[in-house]
Amino acid sequence: MASKKQHLETLRNVKLFSSCSKKELEKVARASDEITMTAGTLIVDQGQTGREAFVILDGEVIVKRNGRKVATLGAGDMVGELSLLDHGPRTATVVCDTDCTLLVIDQRRFLGVIDQVPAISHKLLASLATRIRDLDRQYFG
């Protein structure tokens, strides 16, 4: 099990949280739980309703969209962050490629952090806008 100090350092390296203060990161860390999953375990199932996001502390995951591999992610990456905003369907399937240690952040607890620290919502929106722009460039040039 990683220490809270290690959780803070990992969260600091997540793009979504990179501009957060130590105090803000501590609130996010307190709103999360560390879990372990073995290789082959399904973390996120495309099309299913999501209610949490996952930060990879250790290990690697495979991201598939419509059955096709689109990415391999590792420590410091986050999946499922759209579910922190709504209860919409998952946009991809994520499976542990190796044994993984993850921080799970559920929507209800995350929204409580946003109520306490509204600046995090601005950072989340900016991060998502950057992703949309990147996807737009990839798709339309």
C-alpha positions in Angstrom: 0.0 0.0 0.0 1.4 3.4 -1.0 1.7 6.2 1.5 -0.4 9.3 1.4 2.8 11.2 0.4 3.2 8.9 -2.6 -0.5 9.4 -3.4 0.1 13.2 -3.4 3.1 12.9 -5.6 1.2 10.8 -8.1 -1.8 13.1 -8.1 0.5 16.1 -8.7 1.7 14.4 -11.9 -1.8 13.8 -13.2 -2.5 16.5 -15.8 -5.9 17.2 -14.3 -4.4 17.9 -10.9 -0.9 19.2 -11.9 -1.7 22.9 -11.0 -3.3 22.1 -7.7 -1.8 23.1 -4.4 -0.7 20.6 -1.8 -3.8 21.4 0.3 -6.0 20.8 -2.8 -4.2 17.5 -3.6 -4.7 16.4 0.0 -8.4 16.9 -0.3 -8.5 14.8 -3.5 -6.3 12.1 -1.9 -8.7 11.9 1.1 -11.6 11.5 -1.3 -10.0 8.5 -2.9 -9.3 4.9 -2.0 -6.4 2.7 -3.0 -7.3 -0.6 -4.6 -5.4 -3.4 -6.3 -6.4 -5.4 -9.3 -4.8 -8.4 -11.0 -3.8 -8.6 -14.7 -6.8 -9.2 -16.9 -9.3 -7.5 -14.6 -11.9 -5.2 -16.2 -11.7 -1.7 -14.7 -14.1 0.1 -17.1 -16.6 -1.3 -19.6 -17.4 0.7 -22.7 -21.1 1.7 -22.8 -21.7 1.0 -19.1 -22.6 3.9 -16.7 -19.6 5.3 -14.9 -19.5 6.7 -11.4 -15.8 6.9 -10.7 -12.4 7.7 -12.1 -9.1 5.8 -11.6 -5.6 7.1 -11.2 -2.9 4.5 -12.0 -0.4 4.3 -9.2 1.4 1.2 -10.4 1.1 -1.2 -13.4 -0.3 -0.8 -16.9 -3.7 -0.8 -18.4 -4.9 -1.3 -22.0 -7.6 1.1 -23.3 -9.8 -0.2 -26.1 -12.5 1.6 -28.0 -15.0 -0.6 -29.9 -12.7 -3.6 -29.3 -9.6 -1.9 -30.8 -6.6 -1.0 -28.7 -6.1 2.8 -28.6 -3.6 3.2 -25.7 -1.5 1.7 -23.0 -1.4 3.8 -19.9 0.7 3.6 -16.7 1.6 5.2 -13.4 0.3 8.8 -13.3 -2.4 8.4 -15.9 -6.1 8.7 -15.2 -9.1 7.0 -16.8 -12.8 7.5 -16.4 -12.6 11.3 -15.5 -15.7 12.0 -17.6 -17.6 10.0 -15.0 -16.7 12.6 -12.4 -18.9 15.0 -14.3 -21.9 12.9 -15.4 -23.4 9.4 -15.3 -23.0 8.9 -19.0 -21.8 5.8 -20.7 -18.1 4.9 -20.6 -16.4 5.8 -23.8 -13.8 3.0 -23.7 -13.0 -0.3 -22.1 -10.0 -0.4 -19.7 -8.4 -3.7 -18.6 -5.4 -4.3 -16.4 -2.5 -5.5 -18.6 -0.4 -6.1 -15.4 -1.3 -6.3 -11.7 -2.3 -2.7 -10.9 -2.6 -0.4 -7.9 -5.2 2.3 -8.5 -6.7 5.3 -6.7 -10.4 5.2 -7.2 -12.3 8.5 -6.9 -16.1 8.3 -6.9 -18.2 11.1 -8.3 -20.1 11.9 -5.1 -16.9 12.4 -3.1 -15.2 14.3 -5.9 -18.1 16.7 -6.2 -17.7 17.3 -2.5 -14.1 18.3 -3.0 -15.2 20.6 -5.9 -17.7 22.2 -3.5 -14.8 22.9 -1.1 -12.3 23.8 -3.8 -14.1 25.2 -6.8 -10.8 25.9 -8.7 -10.5 22.2 -9.3 -13.5 22.4 -11.6 -11.8 25.1 -13.7 -8.8 22.8 -14.0 -11.0 19.9 -15.0 -12.7 21.9 -17.7 -9.4 23.2 -19.1 -8.0 19.6 -19.2 -11.1 18.3 -21.0 -11.0 21.2 -23.4 -7.4 20.4 -24.3 -8.4 16.8 -25.0 -11.2 17.9 -27.2 -8.9 20.2 -29.2 -6.3 17.4 -29.5 -9.0 15.0 -30.8 -10.4 17.6 -33.1 -6.9 18.1 -34.6 -6.4 14.3 -35.0 -9.7 13.9 -36.7 -10.0 17.0 -38.8 -6.3 18.0 -39.2 
